Amino acid sequence: MELAGRLDRLGTETAFAVSQAAAQWAAQGHQVYPFHLGDIDLPTPQNIVEAMDKAIADGLTGYCPAAGIPLLREALADDIGAKRGMTIGPDQVTVHPGGKPVINRFIQALMDPADEVLYPNPGYPIYESQIEYFGGVARPYRYIPTDDGFAIDLGQLESMIGPKTKAIIFNDLQNPMGAESTEAERRAIAELALRHNLWVLSDEAYFEMRYSGSSHSIAALPGMAERTVILYTFSKKFAMTGWRLGCAVAPRKVSEAFAKLNINDESCTAHFVQRAGVEAIRGDQSGPRAILAELEARRDATAELLNSMAGISVAKPNATFYLFPDVTGAMAVKGIKELPDFATEALHATGVSFCTRLHFGRPQPGEDRSHARFAYSGLPVADIQEGLGRLK
Ligand code: PLP
């Protein structure tokens, strides 16, 4: 018996393979310092946990509306709108089990087979996987290193747009690079989307994971709300990765389509989890503030140690919880040619586990430097110092 042919086109989050290697190494009795997963080891704030407990005690354990409960849709519309300077109606919000399903909804609802979708590379691997799984053509656009980070190669991006291009996926505050767009870059992408009549998925998973300055949404630019879907998630800000709660903000007809897809898929996101989401947004904000302060201390420790190593240099992004150092020099120091060998050598010699650039899409022509991604959300400062001290 054969499996469906389309499964050949389904990708995966290869970072999970790194987790497996790290777990195996730990099972053999070695100390492991986990810099590989974008998960958070901090607990979800207590007021959110209590709101869920109360919701269960109150019997909110049955099915609920596929688009999300009105209380949460209203809270999200107000909060997301206020933080982006937009007016958003609750009927533009659909609730999903995490931010990741919004990528699936965007592709399923807005892309036909053979349509082309432009997506960031390096970038979150699920974009390419979903585009190809649903029969689209995944076309990666690239970034170029700048003095303080990375910038989208706008010339290349524009040159990729043709008659079959349907959408651009844009991840400002970017995983894995921690890259952040300037206002000019956001405007340039919006201008391309308007000129070529493209949908935009604005992946804003890290919009509020910011240590200084303020985030801006491409959806708030003139003419963009009608063609943009915002991906929002509770995972990072409230340390709720395992709760599975997120939402899409979209034009009304798109929201209706997303809700219909929800009916066909998960029916609804757990009611009691949604009630906890209302508390997360409307309740006491000291929890997420403390999470951010802790992550900032971890970022500083990680950046300081990485930059003190021979052959490694890294910019310190103002947002996300990733550092994406250029490790070409360090590999040369160790006489290692391939990134996977470098990561394995680091794990086995020091217990430090991290993803490399290769986990975020195939390297692009002309890319001649090697990078690794250090996620500092999963271990305390003392462990960061100990692990990176060994790596050094
Ligand atoms: N988008 C980006 C860029 C991410 O890094 C992640 C998670 O790491 C997600 C979306 C999805 O997060 P979740 O499904 O936990 O909300």
Residues whose N, C-alpha, C, O or C-beta is under 5 A from the ligand:
A	BS01	PLP	G38 G98 G99 K100 Y124 N175 D203 A205 T233 S235 T241 L245 G246
